[in-house]
Amino acid sequence: MASERTLSIIKPDGVEKGIIGRVVSRFETQGLKPIAIRMKLLSRTEAEGFYAVHKARPFFGDLVKFMTSGPVVLMVLEGEGAVAKNREIMGATDPKKAAEGTIRKDFATDIEKNTVHGSDSVENAKVEVSYFFPEIDIQQYEWKKLAK
C-alpha cells in the first residue's frame, strides 16, 4: 500500500469536549503522521463550499450550521493507506454503529455531532486537502523511534 494524504477535521463538538490531543494521538499511534494542522472558525461560505456535494441533501443546512458553530481543527494526515486507515480509526458515521475503540464510538454524541470528518477516497482527499491547505503549508518530516 502506498503512502497517501487525507484530510481530517476535528469538528466543533470534539474541540468543545477538549479532546484534540487525544484524537491526534490516536492517529499518530496508528501510523498517521500530521503534516499540517490549523485551528479555524469556518465561515458559512467555506462550510457550504466544502460540503457542496451534499447541497441537495436535507441535512445540508444543519451540517453547515453545526460546522460553523465553533472552531474546528483541520489536519493533513500522511501514511500508508491513510484514507482507509483514517476511516477505520474514526469509525462509522453513526456512533451507535461504530466499532469499539474508534473515535466516534468513544467521543461522538450522535450522527450529526460525530466529532471527526475524514476524506472518503484518495481522489476526494486531494480535493479536500487543497481546499484548506496550500502545498506550502504542508511540512514533510521523518519520525524517529522513541526509546522505550
Summary of the structure (lengths in Angstrom):
residues: 148
radius of gyration: 14.8
end to end distance: 27.9
largest distance: 51.5
contacts: 429
relative contact order: 0.25
helix: 41%
strand: 19%
